[in-house]
Amino acid sequence: MFNSHSKAILKQTWKMTLPLLLSALSGMLMLFVDRVILAYYSLDAHNAAVESMSLGWVFLKGGISLATVVQIFVAQNYGAGHFQALGKTVWQMIWVSLFSCLFFWTIAIFSPSFLFEADGTKEMQKTYLFWMVSFGPAHVLFTALASFFTGQGKTRLVSTVIFIGNVINSVLCYLLVFGWGELIPSIGIQGSAISTNAAVFGQILILGFAFFNKYNRENFGTKNWHFDFSLIKNCFKVGLPNAVFGVLEVAGWAIFYKMMAGLGTKHLTVAGIVQNILILVGFFGEGLAGAVAILAGNAIGAKHPQTVFKFVHAGFILMTLFAIGLALFIWLFHSWIIGCFLCTLDENSQALFYSSLVFGLGNVVIYKYLEGIRLIISGALTAAADTFFLLIGGTFSIWLFMVIPVYSFVVIPQASIETALTLCSIYTLFSAILYSLRFYQKGWQKNHLLVLQPLTNATSSNN
């Protein structure tokens, strides 16, 4: 079925993917565990977290997406052998994370009351949003530091650090949400947000020590801390379209969950629980996309852009195998999964949600498979600095294929949650088709030296 070269490409892709998907699983498991703990604490607290987190990610996503550009620069220059350029690029994003404090803290102070008005029933949403956005700069800093290692293919450290963060988050979340006797008071949904932020700070400390160790200072330029306007301009040139798209994409999903909240408790509860599962199983697509981005960036830096197609095709094979396994798992354990989130309800109340959640879990398999295809292609396009297409194509997709149809065919006629979930899967189908057309028409190849050349010049001029 495969020749020896194809098998080697598949093996190389899987070898790079495995630690990245473990990292992604650990990161997504953090959010999933928080949601499960909140569901056990109160279904109202769970729904409040769903609503406020969707809005909070609108602000965080832009900074995180911008910081991710570091991985592109690191991967291309690592592949080209320009090792001293690596640390300097990361430092530009460190500066950005520090400057972003003004933005995030202003948003954290004023946005909760503005977005949730003076509604006394939305106090949990306001609290969660405040704590989530307040620590936005930490998420940007962590992403930049992690990208320094993942861009070189050194993913084991990042995987370990994220695992440690999960342990910190899980323990703190349970203790702060439920409390522990008289020693630790229960602070509910606020405890969930605080525990996540504490875990991120722990991860930053570990990665920071590794980033500044003697080996990296001498070999990868991590001591080059100076602010470089020309270099940061290049970072924004490549990363800003992706950051803007990230904001607009998350804004689209925030509006989706706002619409579901407006349709009633059933719509929001089912959509929120389905989102929890999507978050948890999203690790595979995210890990594959990261692996393809790194391998494609290395190939482009080494001036072998045609190899990118082979890595993308290997990603498709791995994603298909995962989707089959996911479908089997959900078929066998769907009752147990649903029970984890409806445990505080009586049997009659659970019956109101059960059939819709069974449909939603089946929809998860379709959605995640199509999204995985899109993410794999997106990883290759990002490595090639084709981020302007991702901005236009991605924004066009989510608003035209998802937000507008959901409003037109679900909100206005007061249709079922099943209809809304089906439209979400249709959105991923059209989005995957659009990305595939761009990739196979090879328009991205004209951009493949966009990252490398400016960075090389900027680095040379400062040495």
RODRENLO-251118 format. One record per residue: x, y, z of N, C-alpha, C in turn. Coordinates in steps of 0.02 Angstrom, whole numbers, padded with zeros to 5 digits, always signed. Atoms other than C-alpha are relative to their C-alpha. Layout:
N
XYZXYZXYZ...
END
This chain:
463
+00041-00061+00000+00000+00000+00000+00043+00063+00000-00045-00056-00003+00142+00118+00043+00070-00024-00020-00070+00016+00012+00318+00121-00025+00041+00020+00061-00042-00011-00059+00465+00136+00093+00006+00074+00017-00006-00072-00014+00478+00325+00072-00063+00026+00034+00063-00021-00030+00293+00350+00112-00005-00023+00073+00000+00025-00069+00311+00241+00267+00046+00042+00044-00047-00041-00038+00461+00344+00321-00030+00068+00017+00033-00065-00012+00363+00506+00301-00054-00007+00053+00053+00012-00049+00217+00433+00398+00029-00010+00070-00033+00012-00064+00333+00374+00536+00029+00065+00029-00028-00064-00023+00420+00543+00544-00054+00047+00025+00055-00043-00020+00254+00634+00553-00028-00023+00067+00026+00026-00063+00191+00519+00692+00048+00013+00057-00050-00012-00052+00354+00536+00788-00002+00072+00025+00005-00070-00019+00336+00725+00786-00067+00014+00033+00067-00013-00024+00149+00718+00819-00011-00024+00072+00015+00031-00065+00150+00604+00972+00011+00046+00060-00008-00044-00058+00229+00723+01098-00043+00063-00004+00041-00060+00007+00132+00870+01025-00073-00014+00017+00069+00015-00017-00035+00783+01039-00008-00015+00074+00001+00009-00073+00009+00732+01217-00001+00068+00034+00001-00067-00027+00045+00915+01251-00069+00031-00008+00067-00028+00013-00119+00966+01170-00052-00034+00044+00047+00035-00043-00212+00831+01266+00004+00026+00072-00009-00025-00068-00138+00893+01429-00031+00069+00007+00028-00067-00002-00186+01072+01388-00076-00001-00001+00072+00003+00006-00363+01027+01337-00031-00037+00059+00024+00036-00058-00381+00906+01482-00009+00048+00059+00006-00050-00053-00354+01056+01596-00069+00033-00001+00066-00030+00007-00510+01140+01527-00055-00050+00014+00051+00052-00008-00607+00977+01525-00010-00017+00074+00004+00016-00072-00567+00936+01707-00036+00057+00037+00034-00057-00031-00621+01112+01758-00075-00004-00012+00071+00004+00015-00787+01088+01669-00035-00056+00038+00029+00056-00036-00818+00917+01748-00009+00018+00074+00004-00020-00070-00779+00985+01922-00056+00050+00011+00054-00050-00007-00895+01133+01894-00069-00033-00010+00064+00035+00009-01032+01015+01831-00020-00037+00063+00015+00033-00064-01018+00916+01993-00018+00051+00053+00015-00053-00049-01022+01079+02091-00069+00029-00012+00064-00029+00017-01169+01155+01998-00005+00005-00076+00010-00005+00073-01241+01143+01821-00004+00074-00020+00002-00072+00015-01271+01331+01830+00071+00028-00005-00069-00022+00003-01086+01359+01866+00034-00025-00064-00027+00027+00063-01041+01245+01720-00023+00043-00059+00026-00039+00056-01154+01342+01601+00028+00071+00001-00030-00067-00005-01086+01508+01666+00071+00000-00027-00068+00006+00026-00909+01449+01627+00000-00007-00075+00006+00007+00073-00962+01397+01451-00010+00068-00032+00017-00065+00030-01036+01568+01417+00056+00050+00007-00052-00050-00012-00898+01674+01495+00066-00019-00032-00062+00021+00031-00753+01569+01430-00001+00014-00075+00005-00014+00071-00816+01587+01252+00015+00073-00015-00015-00072+00009-00809+01776+01272+00072+00015+00019-00069-00013-00021-00643+01773+01365+00051-00019-00052-00047+00022+00052-00559+01677+01225+00003+00048-00059-00003-00051+00052-00605+01818+01106+00060+00045+00011-00056-00044-00017-00475+01924+01197+00066-00038+00002-00062+00038-00007-00348+01788+01234+00026-00027-00066-00020+00034+00061-00348+01708+01063+00046+00042-00044-00042-00043+00042-00272+01858+00974+00072-00001+00023-00068-00001-00026-00121+01867+01089+00034-00068-00006-00029+00066+00006-00095+01679+01090+00018-00016-00073-00013+00012+00071-00109+01668+00900+00060+00040-00025-00058-00041+00020+00015+01810+00879+00064-00030+00026-00060+00030-00029+00139+01727+00997+00020-00065-00035-00014+00063+00034+00124+01565+00899+00044+00010-00062-00042-00014+00059+00213+01651+00753+00073-00017+00015-00068+00017-00018+00373+01618+00850+00019-00069-00026-00013+00069+00023+00357+01434+00803+00019-00001-00073-00017-00003+00071+00362+01479+00618+00071+00024-00010-00068-00027+00006+00519+01584+00636+00052-00050+00024-00047+00049-00028+00604+01455+00745+00009-00059-00047-00003+00060+00042+00560+01309+00631+00038+00014-00065-00034-00014+00064+00617+01393+00469+00074+00014+00011-00070-00016-00011+00779+01461+00542+00039-00059+00028-00033+00061-00024+00817+01299+00632+00015-00046-00059-00011+00040+00060+00795+01207+00467+00055+00028-00044-00051-00032+00041+00909+01334+00382+00068+00004+00035-00063-00002-00037+01042+01320+00518+00018+00068+00029-00012-00066-00030+01024+01501+00580-00019-00002+00074+00019+00015-00069+01027+01450+00762-00001+00061+00046-00002-00058-00044+01072+01618+00841-00061+00045-00008+00060-00041+00011+00913+01694+00768-00059-00023+00043+00058+00029-00033+00801+01582+00873-00021+00039+00063+00016-00033-00064+00811+01665+01044-00024+00071-00008+00017-00070+00009+00799+01841+00979-00073+00010-00019+00071-00005+00019+00629+01810+00899-00045-00012+00060+00040+00013-00060+00561+01736+01060-00002+00061+00045-00003-00059-00043+00618+01890+01153-00048+00054-00023+00046-00051+00024+00512+02000+01041-00071-00014+00026+00066+00018-00026+00357+01904+01096-00002+00006+00076-00002-00013-00072+00414+01914+01277-00017+00073+00014+00015-00071-00007+00412+02102+01259-00074+00014-00015+00071-00009+00017+00240+02093+01177-00044-00022+00058+00041+00024-00057+00173+01990+01323+00001+00050+00057-00004-00050-00053+00235+02123+01445-00041+00062-00017+00038-00058+00021+00161+02266+01345-00075-00013-00001+00071+00017+00005-00004+02172+01331-00036+00006+00067+00032-00007-00066-00035+02193+01518-00050+00057+00000+00044-00059+00001-00111+02364+01486-00066-00017-00034+00060+00018+00036-00234+02293+01360-00043-00049+00040+00038+00052-00033-00285+02137+01456-00030+00024+00066+00025-00022-00065-00302+02222+01625-00057+00051-00008+00055-00046+00014-00410+02360+01551-00063-00038-00018+00057+00041+00021-00523+02231+01469-00029-00038+00060+00023+00038-00057-00531+02129+01630-00041+00043+00048+00035-00045-00047-00590+02279+01731-00068+00021-00027+00061-00030+00027-00721+02346+01612-00047-00047-00038+00042+00041+00044-00782+02204+01500-00053-00042+00036+00052+00041-00031-00875+02093+01627-00067+00036+00009+00062-00037-00010-01001+02227+01673-00031+00021-00066+00026-00021+00065-01016+02285+01493-00033-00059-00037+00025+00057+00038-01042+02111+01418-00060-00033+00034+00055+00033-00036-01159+02047+01554-00045+00051+00035+00042-00054-00025-01235+02216+01598-00004-00002+00077+00008-00002-00073-01303+02236+01774-00044-00057+00024+00043+00057-00016-01394+02070+01774+00027-00037+00060-00023+00033-00061-01383+02000+01950+00008-00075-00006-00006+00072+00010-01401+01823+01883+00064-00020-00036-00060+00014+00039-01238+01839+01786+00064+00011+00040-00059-00014-00040-01119+01865+01932+00055-00053-00010-00051+00052+00011-01032+01698+01902+00036+00011-00066-00031-00015+00064-01002+01744+01720+00050+00057+00006-00044-00058-00009-00928+01911+01771+00064-00020+00036-00058+00021-00039-00813+01831+01899+00049-00041-00041-00043+00044+00041-00747+01697+01781+00035+00040-00054-00030-00039+00053-00718+01821+01640+00055+00046+00026-00051-00044-00029-00622+01941+01753+00065-00037+00013-00060+00037-00017-00501+01810+01815+00034-00030-00062-00028+00029+00061-00480+01731+01644+00040+00051-00040-00032-00051+00042-00437+01892+01552+00058+00034+00037-00054-00032-00039-00329+01963+01694+00068-00033-00012-00063+00037+00008-00199+01828+01662+00015-00012-00074-00015+00005+00071-00199+01850+01473+00074+00005-00018-00072-00005+00016-00017+01909+01469+00039-00064+00015-00035+00062-00017+00037+01747+01552-00009-00053-00054+00013+00048+00054-00044+01643+01414+00043+00017-00062-00041-00021+00056+00048+01746+01282+00073-00019+00012-00070+00015-00018+00215+01724+01373+00013-00075-00004-00009+00072+00003+00191+01537+01393+00003-00025-00072+00001+00021+00070+00150+01516+01208+00066+00016-00035-00063-00020+00031+00306+01611+01156+00057-00046+00023-00053+00043-00026+00421+01509+01270-00007-00072-00026+00011+00068+00025+00342+01344+01217+00018-00006-00073-00014+00002+00072+00360+01389+01033+00075-00004-00015-00073+00004+00008+00549+01407+01056+00021-00073-00004-00019+00071-00003+00559+01221+01095-00036-00041-00054+00037+00039+00050+00421+01152+00983+00022+00015-00071-00024-00018+00067+00488+01247+00833+00063-00037-00020-00060+00039+00013+00649+01148+00850-00015-00075+00000+00018+00071-00006+00553+00985+00870+00016-00029+00068-00016+00023-00069+00602+00976+01055-00064+00003+00041+00067-00003-00028+00428+00934+01114-00007-00035+00068+00006+00039-00062+00464+00819+01262-00004+00045+00061+00001-00045-00058+00500+00961+01382-00067+00034+00006+00065-00034-00002+00342+01054+01334-00055-00047+00022+00050+00050-00021+00239+00895+01354+00003-00011+00075-00009+00010-00072+00311+00868+01528-00026+00059+00040+00021-00061-00034+00280+01048+01578-00076+00006+00001+00073-00005+00003+00100+01043+01520-00032-00052+00045+00025+00052-00046+00073+00880+01615+00003+00025+00072-00007-00027-00068+00139+00963+01773-00054+00054+00012+00052-00051-00005+00021+01109+01740-00068-00031+00012+00063+00034-00010-00124+00987+01731-00009-00025+00071+00003+00023-00069-00082+00913+01899-00015+00058+00047+00011-00060-00042-00072+01086+01978-00072+00024-00007+00068-00025+00012-00236+01138+01897-00053-00045+00031+00051+00046-00024-00333+00981+01942-00007+00002+00077+00001-00001-00074-00284+00984+02126-00029+00066+00026+00023-00065-00023-00310+01171+02148-00073+00012-00017+00069-00011+00021-00473+01172+02050-00048-00033+00049+00044+00036-00046-00552+01041+02161-00001+00033+00069-00003-00030-00066-00490+01122+02321-00033+00068+00003+00028-00068-00001-00541+01299+02273-00074+00002-00016+00072+00001+00017-00710+01254+02198-00041-00027+00058+00039+00031-00054-00769+01139+02338+00023+00020+00070-00027-00015-00066-00656+01198+02479+00025-00062+00035-00026+00056-00040-00571+01090+02609-00006+00017+00074+00012-00013-00070-00645+01100+02781+00001+00075+00015-00006-00070-00020-00608+01262+02873+00064+00031-00027-00065-00025+00023-00434+01276+02798-00006+00039-00066+00008-00032+00065-00485+01319+02619-00074+00009-00014+00071-00012+00012-00653+01403+02589-00019-00015-00073+00025+00011+00068-00758+01357+02436-00014+00067-00033+00013-00062+00037-00754+01496+02306-00029-00014-00068+00039+00016+00060-00846+01405+02167+00036+00013-00065-00025-00010+00068-00820+01461+01988+00063+00041-00001-00061-00040-00005-00687+01587+02040+00060-00046+00010-00055+00046-00013-00580+01443+02102+00022-00036-00063-00017+00033+00063-00588+01359+01930+00046+00045-00041-00041-00046+00040-00518+01514+01843+00068+00011+00032-00064-00012-00035-00384+01545+01975+00047-00060-00007-00042+00060+00004-00322+01365+01970+00034-00006-00068-00029+00002+00067-00296+01373+01782+00057+00049-00007-00052-00051+00004-00196+01534+01796+00061-00018+00041-00057+00022-00041-00089+01463+01935+00040-00053-00036-00035+00052+00037-00048+01314+01826+00042+00030-00056-00037-00033+00054+00005+01428+01682+00063+00033+00028-00059-00031-00030+00122+01523+01798+00053-00052+00017-00048+00054-00014+00202+01360+01854+00035-00023-00063-00029+00021+00064+00229+01311+01672+00050+00051-00025-00046-00053+00022+00309+01479+01634+00066-00003+00037-00061+00004-00040+00434+01460+01775+00046-00056-00025-00041+00056+00022+00493+01290+01714+00030+00014-00069-00025-00015+00068+00506+01342+01530+00050+00057+00001-00046-00057-00006+00590+01505+01582+00070-00022+00020-00066+00026-00021+00731+01412+01671+00034-00036-00058-00029+00036+00057+00755+01300+01518+00022+00048-00055-00015-00049+00052+00752+01448+01398+00065+00037+00014-00059-00041-00018+00887+01541+01494+00060-00042+00023-00059+00038-00023+01003+01395+01530+00061+00015-00044-00062-00018+00033+01184+01407+01476+00004-00024-00072-00003+00028+00068+01167+01294+01324-00040+00042-00049+00041-00040+00046+01025+01394+01248+00025+00072-00007-00029-00068+00006+01108+01561+01288+00058+00001-00050-00059+00001+00042+01267+01509+01197-00016-00023-00072+00011+00030+00066+01194+01410+01051-00061+00026-00037+00062-00021+00033+01022+01484+01017-00019+00072+00015+00010-00072-00006+01040+01667+01063-00054+00022+00049+00053-00020-00046+00920+01671+01211+00022+00058+00046-00023-00058-00038+01028+01807+01291-00011+00065-00039+00011-00059+00042+00984+01926+01147-00068+00031+00015+00064-00024-00027+00848+02017+01244-00022+00067-00029+00015-00068+00023+00853+02184+01154-00061+00003-00046+00058-00012+00042+00695+02252+01075+00024+00019-00070-00020-00011+00069+00716+02246+00885-00062+00017-00041+00061-00023+00035+00587+02350+00791-00009-00035-00067+00007+00031+00066+00625+02276+00620-00021-00074+00006+00017+00070-00010+00612+02098+00687-00072-00007+00024+00069+00005-00026+00452+02128+00783-00050+00021-00054+00042-00019+00057+00381+02212+00627-00013-00061-00044+00008+00061+00039+00413+02050+00532-00046-00050+00035+00044+00044-00038+00330+01951+00672-00073+00020-00008+00069-00024+00008+00175+02059+00660-00024-00009-00072+00019+00008+00070+00177+02051+00470-00025-00070-00014+00019+00070+00011+00167+01862+00474-00055-00021+00049+00044+00025-00051+00074+01837+00637-00066+00037+00009+00060-00039-00012-00054+01978+00640-00062-00026-00036+00059+00028+00032-00170+01905+00507-00028-00061+00036+00022+00060-00036-00174+01741+00602-00032+00019+00067+00027-00023-00064-00206+01835+00765-00070+00030-00010+00065-00030+00014-00348+01936+00689-00052-00054-00016+00046+00056+00015-00425+01777+00618-00019-00037+00064+00014+00035-00063-00409+01693+00788-00053+00037+00040+00050-00040-00036-00506+01836+00868-00068-00006-00032+00065+00002+00035-00641+01836+00734-00031-00069+00003+00026+00068-00005-00656+01646+00741-00031-00012+00068+00026+00011-00068-00677+01642+00929-00060+00045+00012+00058-00044-00006-00795+01791+00918-00061-00033-00031+00055+00036+00031-00901+01688+00799-00029-00054+00045+00023+00052-00046-00908+01545+00923-00031+00030+00062+00030-00033-00057-00944+01665+01066-00072+00021-00016+00068-00019+00021-01094+01730+00969-00044-00062-00005+00037+00063+00004-01146+01550+00937-00027-00020+00069+00022+00020-00067-01150+01512+01123-00047+00051+00032+00047-00051-00022-01237+01677+01158-00069-00015-00030+00064+00017+00032-01371+01625+01033-00031-00060+00033+00026+00059-00033-01387+01456+01116-00027+00017+00069+00024-00022-00066-01404+01540+01287-00067+00035-00007+00063-00035+00011-01542+01649+01216-00058-00046-00016+00052+00048+00018-01637+01496+01156-00023-00043+00059+00022+00036-00059-01646+01420+01330+00053-00045+00030-00047+00041-00037-01563+01307+01456+00021-00063-00037-00017+00062+00035-01573+01150+01349+00052+00012-00054-00047-00015+00054-01485+01229+01200+00070+00013+00027-00066-00018-00027-01345+01302+01307+00032-00060+00035-00028+00058-00035-01324+01145+01414+00028-00052-00049-00023+00050+00049-01314+01026+01265+00060+00027-00038-00056-00029+00037-01201+01145+01167+00062+00003+00044-00057-00003-00045-01090+01167+01320+00032-00067+00012-00027+00067-00011-01072+00981+01354+00035-00027-00063-00031+00020+00063-01037+00946+01171+00067+00037-00009-00062-00039+00004-00907+01086+01176+00054-00031+00045-00049+00031-00044-00825+01000+01325+00034-00060-00033-00028+00058+00033-00802+00841+01224+00043+00022-00059-00040-00026+00056-00742+00940+01073+00068+00026+00025-00062-00025-00029-00613+01024+01185+00047-00058+00016-00042+00056-00022-00552+00858+01254+00030-00037-00060-00025+00041+00055-00538+00764+01088+00034+00043-00054-00034-00044+00049-00468+00916+00996+00076-00007+00001-00072+00005-00007-00294+00866+01053+00032-00031-00062-00032+00035+00055-00265+00752+00903+00009+00046-00060-00005-00047+00056-00303+00881+00769+00051+00055+00014-00047-00052-00019-00205+01014+00863+00072-00026-00003-00066+00029+00001-00057+00898+00885+00025-00013-00070-00018+00012+00071-00058+00847+00701+00017+00066-00035-00012-00064+00033-00071+01028+00645+00067+00029+00022-00064-00025-00024+00076+01076+00755+00059-00038-00030-00053+00041+00029+00181+00931+00691+00011+00017-00073-00006-00017+00072+00143+00971+00509+00031+00070-00008-00028-00067+00004+00183+01155+00541+00076-00001+00011-00072+00003-00015+00353+01112+00616+00037-00035-00057-00033+00038+00053+00399+00981+00485-00001+00040-00066+00004-00041+00060+00339+01095+00345+00046+00060+00004-00046-00057-00009+00434+01242+00418+00072-00020-00009-00068+00026+00009+00594+01139+00428+00014-00013-00074-00009+00016+00071+00568+01080+00248+00007+00063-00042-00002-00064+00036+00536+01257+00186+00066+00035+00013-00065-00031-00017+00688+01322+00280+00058-00033-00035-00052+00037+00035+00792+01186+00198-00010+00001-00076+00015-00010+00071+00717+01237+00028-00024-00064-00034+00032+00059+00029+00617+01077+00000-00076+00006+00009+00072-00011-00011+00438+01145-00010-00045-00056-00024+00043+00054+00025+00372+00995-00109-00011-00054+00052+00008+00050-00053+00399+00886+00044-00060+00014+00044+00057-00019-00041+00260+00982+00129-00062-00042-00016+00058+00039+00021+00129+00886+00028+00001-00069+00032-00005+00067-00029+00194+00721+00095-00017+00000+00074+00017-00004-00071+00181+00778+00275-00075+00011+00010+00072-00012-00004+00003+00841+00246-00038-00065-00012+00035+00063+00015-00050+00675+00169+00009-00051+00056-00010+00043-00058+00027+00580+00314-00046+00021+00057+00047-00026-00051-00075+00692+00429-00071-00023-00012+00067+00023+00017-00234+00646+00336-00011-00073+00021+00005+00071-00018-00200+00461+00363-00008-00009+00075+00002+00005-00073-00169+00482+00549-00067+00027+00027+00063-00028-00023-00324+00591+00569-00058-00047-00014+00053+00048+00017-00433+00461+00483-00001-00058+00050-00004+00055-00049-00372+00323+00600-00026+00023+00068+00025-00026-00063-00407+00434+00750-00076+00006+00000+00072-00009+00004-00584+00473+00691-00036-00067+00007+00030+00066-00006-00622+00288+00675+00001-00023+00073-00006+00018-00070-00558+00256+00851-00047+00040+00045+00044-00044-00039-00656+00405+00920-00072-00022-00007+00069+00023+00012-00817+00343+00840-00015-00063+00041+00010+00062-00038-00795+00172+00920-00005+00014+00075+00000-00016-00071-00757+00247+01091-00066+00032+00021+00063-00034-00016-00910+00361+01089-00059-00048-00003+00054+00049+00006-01022+00219+01031-00004-00044+00062-00001+00046-00058-00967+00110+01177-00014+00036+00066+00001-00032-00065-00961+00241+01315-00042+00064+00002+00037-00063+00002-01086+00378+01267-00043+00011+00063+00042-00007-00060-01199+00343+01418+00042+00024+00059-00044-00021-00055-01053+00359+01539+00022+00072-00008-00022-00069+00013-00993+00520+01457-00055+00049+00019+00056-00045-00015-01164+00600+01469-00013+00004+00075+00012+00002-00071-01183+00544+01649+00049+00043+00040-00050-00041-00035-01024+00637+01699-00023+00072+00008+00020-00070-00001-01108+00804+01662-00071+00011+00027+00069-00007-00024-01288+00769+01716-00010-00031+00068+00003+00036-00063-01246+00690+01883-00039+00035+00054+00036-00037-00052-01327+00828+01985-00075+00004-00013+00071-00003+00018-01496+00807+01897-00034-00066+00016+00038+00061-00009-01634+00683+01934-00013-00033-00068+00009+00038+00062-01684+00551+01805-00046+00035-00049+00046-00034+00045-01829+00652+01735+00034+00059-00035-00035-00057+00029-01719+00804+01708+00053-00023-00050-00051+00027+00046-01581+00699+01628-00032-00021-00066+00035+00023+00060-01709+00629+01505-00012+00056-00050+00011-00057+00044-01737+00804+01436+00059+00013-00046-00061-00014+00037-01557+00813+01376+00028-00060-00037-00036+00060+00020-01511+00632+01341+00003-00010-00076+00000+00015+00072-01565+00606+01159+00038+00053-00040-00037-00053+00034-01496+00775+01106+00074-00007+00009-00071+00009-00012-01330+00735+01187+00028-00060-00038-00022+00057+00041-01321+00566+01100+00012+00023-00071-00010-00029+00067-01345+00658+00935+00063+00043-00002-00058-00044-00003-01216+00786+00988+00066-00037+00001-00062+00039-00003-01085+00655+01029+00016-00032-00068-00012+00025+00067-01109+00575+00859+00025+00055-00046-00021-00057+00040-01089+00746+00782+00072+00019+00014-00070-00015-00019-00924+00766+00876+00049-00035-00047-00046+00039+00043-00843+00630+00769+00005+00033-00069+00000-00032+00066-00895+00713+00605+00036+00067+00002-00030-00067-00006-00848+00887+00663+00075-00003+00009-00071+00002-00016-00679+00839+00733+00041-00028-00059-00037+00026+00057-00629+00738+00580+00009+00055-00053-00005-00053+00051-00668+00881+00460+00043+00058+00025-00042-00053-00028-00589+01008+00577+00073-00021-00001-00069+00025+00002-00434+00898+00587+00032+00009-00069-00025-00011+00068-00416+00904+00397+00017+00073-00011-00012-00072+00008-00432+01093+00401+00062+00022+00039-00057-00020-00042-00306+01110+00543+00066-00024-00029-00061+00025+00030-00177+01001+00456+00022+00045-00057-00016-00045+00056-00186+01108+00300+00019+00069+00026-00015-00064-00030-00186+01264+00407+00071+00001+00028-00069+00004-00025-00024+01205+00490+00050+00009-00055-00046-00006+00057+00060+01188+00320+00000+00072-00027+00005-00068+00027-00004+01358+00261+00032+00050+00049-00032-00044-00050+00052+01440+00424+00076-00004-00005-00073+00008+00007+00227+01367+00403+00026+00036-00061-00020-00034+00062+00231+01443+00229-00015+00075+00003+00016-00071-00010+00179+01613+00301-00058+00024-00043+00059-00018+00040+00017+01609+00201-00057+00020+00047+00047-00016-00053-00071+01689+00348-00055+00047-00023+00052-00045+00024-00166+01819+00247-00059-00040-00027+00055+00044+00022-00266+01680+00164-00038-00027+00060+00033+00027-00059-00301+01605+00335-00046+00052+00032+00043-00053-00026-00369+01773+00391-00063+00006-00041+00058-00011+00043-00483+01797+00240-00043-00063-00005+00037+00063+00009-00531+01615+00210-00033-00024+00064+00027+00023-00063-00554+01572+00394-00057+00043+00024+00053-00045-00022-00656+01726+00435-00062-00008-00043+00055+00010+00048-00763+01705+00279-00038-00064+00018+00031+00065-00013-00796+01523+00326-00045+00002+00061+00037+00006-00062-00851+01542+00505-00062+00045+00002+00057-00045-00002-00964+01691+00478-00052-00018-00053+00047+00015+00054-01041+01640+00311-00030-00070+00006+00022+00069-00002-01052+01453+00341-00026-00022+00068+00023+00022-00066-01088+01449+00529-00044+00052+00035+00037-00049-00040-01143+01610+00617-00066+00020-00034+00059-00023+00035-01265+01673+00485-00051-00057-00009+00049+00054+00005-01345+01501+00450-00032-00018+00067+00029+00017-00065-01367+01465+00637-00052+00052+00019+00049-00053-00016-01452+01633+00661-00063-00006-00044+00056+00002+00048-01560+01611+00505-00044-00061+00009+00037+00062+00001-01609+01429+00526-00012-00031+00070+00011+00026-00067-01603+01404+00715-00031+00054+00045+00024-00052-00046-01626+01568+00810-00067+00028-00021+00062-00031+00023-01761+01648+00704-00059-00048+00004+00058+00046-00004-01872+01492+00686-00003-00039+00065-00002+00037-00064-01827+01431+00863+00007-00075-00011-00010+00070+00017-01762+01268+00793+00038-00037+00055-00030+00044-00051-01685+01123+00889+00076+00009+00004-00073+00000-00008-01509+01108+00957+00032-00047-00049-00026+00047+00050-01486+00961+00838+00013+00036-00066-00010-00038+00062-01508+01080+00691+00062+00044+00005-00058-00044-00009-01378+01199+00763+00065-00040-00005-00061+00041+00002-01250+01059+00787+00014-00026-00071-00008+00022+00069-01281+00995+00610+00030+00056-00042-00027-00057+00037-01247+01168+00540+00073+00012+00016-00071-00007-00019-01083+01173+00636+00044-00049-00039-00038+00049+00039-01026+01014+00549+00002+00018-00074+00000-00023+00070-01079+01083+00380+00051+00056-00009-00051-00053+00002-00971+01235+00419+00070-00030-00007-00067+00029+00004-00818+01125+00447+00013-00033-00067-00007+00031+00066-00851+01033+00284+00020+00052-00052-00015-00053+00049-00854+01192+00179+00068+00032+00014-00064-00030-00018-00706+01262+00274+00058-00044-00022-00052+00047+00021-00602+01105+00242+00008+00000-00076-00003-00003+00073-00646+01114+00057+00036+00063-00023-00031-00063+00018-00594+01296+00047+00076-00002+00012-00071+00004-00015-00426+01264+00132+00035-00048-00048-00030+00049+00046-00395+01113+00020+00012+00031-00068-00008-00033+00065-00422+01216-00136+00061+00045+00000-00057-00044-00005-00295+01343-00077+00066-00040+00000-00062+00039-00007-00166+01211-00031+00020-00033-00065-00016+00038+00060-00177+01107-00189+00008+00043-00062-00014-00046+00055-00179+01258-00304+00069+00033+00007-00070-00019-00013-00007+01297-00228+00012+00075+00001-00011-00072-00005-00036+01483-00207+00045+00019+00058-00041-00014-00059+00054+01473-00039+00074-00003-00015-00071+00010+00012+00220+01427-00120+00038+00064-00015-00034-00063+00014+00257+01604-00174+00021+00036+00064-00015-00032-00063+00264+01651+00011+00052-00036+00042-00035+00045-00045+00377+01513+00072+00066+00027+00027-00061-00030-00028+00532+01623+00099-00015+00066+00035+00019-00064-00030+00435+01768+00174+00026+00008+00071-00024-00003-00069+00483+01725+00352+00075+00000+00004-00071+00013-00008+00660+01667+00329+00044+00058-00020-00045-00051+00025+00736+01806+00226+00002+00064+00043-00004-00059-00043+00683+01957+00331+00033-00013+00067-00030+00017-00064+00734+01868+00491+00075-00006-00005-00071+00007+00010+00903+01824+00421+00034+00068-00006-00029-00067+00009+00934+02003+00368+00000+00037+00065+00003-00035-00064+00875+02070+00534+00052-00025+00048-00049+00029-00046+00987+01951+00627+00070+00020-00019-00068-00016+00022+01138+01985+00520+00019+00071+00016-00014-00070-00011+01122+02171+00541+00014+00017+00072-00010-00013-00071+01129+02154+00728+00059-00038+00029-00058+00040-00025+01280+02039+00741+00065+00034-00021
END
